[in-house]
Amino acid sequence: MKYISTRGEAPPRDFLDVLLSGTAPDGGLYMPEAWPRLSAPQIARFSRLSYEEVALEILFPFVEGTFSREELASDIAAAYRTFDTRSIVPVVPLGRDLNLIELFHGPTFAFKDIALQLLAQLIARGLAKRGETATIVVATSGDTGAAAVAALGGLKNIELFVLHPAGRVSEIQRRQMTTSGHENVHNLALTGTFDDAQAIVKGLFADVVFARRLKLMAVNSINLARILIQSVYYFTSAAVLRTPGVFAVPTGNFGDVFAGEAATRMGLPIEKLLVATNANDIMVRTLNDGIHAVGETIPTLSPAMDIQIASNFERALFEAAGRDTVVVRTLLGANNRRLQIPASLLSNLQVRYSANRASDQETLATIRLFRDETGRVVDPHTAVALAAARKTGAREGTPMAVLSTAHPAKFPEAVEAALGEKTLLPERLSNLLSKAEKVAALEPKLPLVRAYIEARLAHHESGN
Ligand SMILES: *Cc1c(COP(=O)(O)O)cnc(C)c1O
């Protein structure tokens, strides 16, 4: 399998190049040259396979030529050994036509573990094959950083730098990042916003000499491997639902919901992908009205979705445009903060996607209502999807599958605000409270961060 850029001006690459890089050199995102197609009987057979076996079936065509089937199988096994349930992604039926897809059974209690645990294994294997080391820099609003530390901490050929906005991540999220004790993990608390941290990471990648010298690579969802890995749970969930359903997806960077589109392009029948956002509703306005207008980021109770620029929307546009890279370049190349999606393109998107938003008020009310109706407590991101699902509805008899992206204990403040009572911290989270933290505070300035990274790397190389 070769991989091409959504903007059509970068040479095709093989899986290992794509795995170990970031955006394509033309500013686009990598996509498979063609989607492998699974037949209906193949997909039906997934209901009799384990999560790991389904992952192997789906992912092997993408890595073939880079990794053997045995290597992939061994990495999948290692990745999901850290999960607290054998089924990896349980589907919880909750009465008529409503199902929760629990994506939070990994080490950091949020769905990013599912991709990052496996991504880390593949990256380590790929680097070893090439005899290389890499520097991974990631900006986080909380969950990605924690999942990256859990997945990449302690790996030999990798140095990991995690940039978070000081004081804007929850205490649990911060401690998940800062208490790992691993020598290769470097935390930076930047006195700014998530957008400042993100801009610095972009600046580091844009410094081509620096990026090349340090072998800089990305593990956020611009990395295609993450999306491919996430498409697996659409297949395993659909196998449980049996009839094509609506998947309601709490959306920030559009990675998780695009993984659903990837599954459909590989042959999985899905009725609709429901894009659920909080007050940062740029994708709802885009998909409903065709106006893609970037505004100011609003802090909400579901911070992992407080995003204005949903990077992976570029991948959906590319597909909706029939893979016409000129269209993608024309629309996205100019970095406009406001663009109009052409009508034919919009209607292609609307065949696949619907969209709805929930305010913080609705999020809290939904946590309460859902607890009263089902006895279950959900986190605020899941609540946004539940609220959107309720507002949008589905045809009678169509199963609704709500992606539950975090464990409620990870967002205790919101849950307490909704229910008026504290949630119990699982032991693995309460243990964090007594561990020593390692973190450096810096002003959000590119030269300072660059110098810090260089100094840490030099320190390591000298064997200290
Ligand atoms: C990252 C995240 C999301 C958003 O997923 P995207 O792939 O960025 O759309 C939703 N919920 C939680 C808990 C997350 O950590």
The ligand as a MOL file (V3000), in Angstrom:
LIG
                    3D

  0  0  0     0  0            999 V3000
M  V30 BEGIN CTAB
M  V30 COUNTS 15 15 0 0 0
M  V30 BEGIN ATOM
M  V30 1 C -9.6730 13.6120 22.0280 0
M  V30 2 C -11.0130 13.4170 22.6340 0
M  V30 3 C -12.2060 13.6430 21.9160 0
M  V30 4 C -12.2010 14.1930 20.4970 0
M  V30 5 O -11.7360 13.2920 19.5280 0
M  V30 6 P -11.2340 13.8300 18.0910 0
M  V30 7 O -10.6610 12.6270 17.4350 0
M  V30 8 O -10.2230 14.8990 18.3710 0
M  V30 9 O -12.4430 14.3570 17.3900 0
M  V30 10 C -13.4040 13.3930 22.5430 0
M  V30 11 N -13.4640 12.9620 23.8270 0
M  V30 12 C -12.3510 12.7540 24.5480 0
M  V30 13 C -12.4760 12.3120 25.9700 0
M  V30 14 C -11.0840 12.9590 23.9910 0
M  V30 15 O -9.9830 12.7480 24.7270 0
M  V30 END ATOM
M  V30 BEGIN BOND
M  V30 1 1 1 2
M  V30 2 1 2 3
M  V30 3 2 2 14
M  V30 4 1 3 4
M  V30 5 2 3 10
M  V30 6 1 4 5
M  V30 7 1 5 6
M  V30 8 2 6 7
M  V30 9 1 6 8
M  V30 10 1 6 9
M  V30 11 1 10 11
M  V30 12 2 11 12
M  V30 13 1 12 13
M  V30 14 1 12 14
M  V30 15 1 14 15
M  V30 END BOND
M  V30 END CTAB
M  END
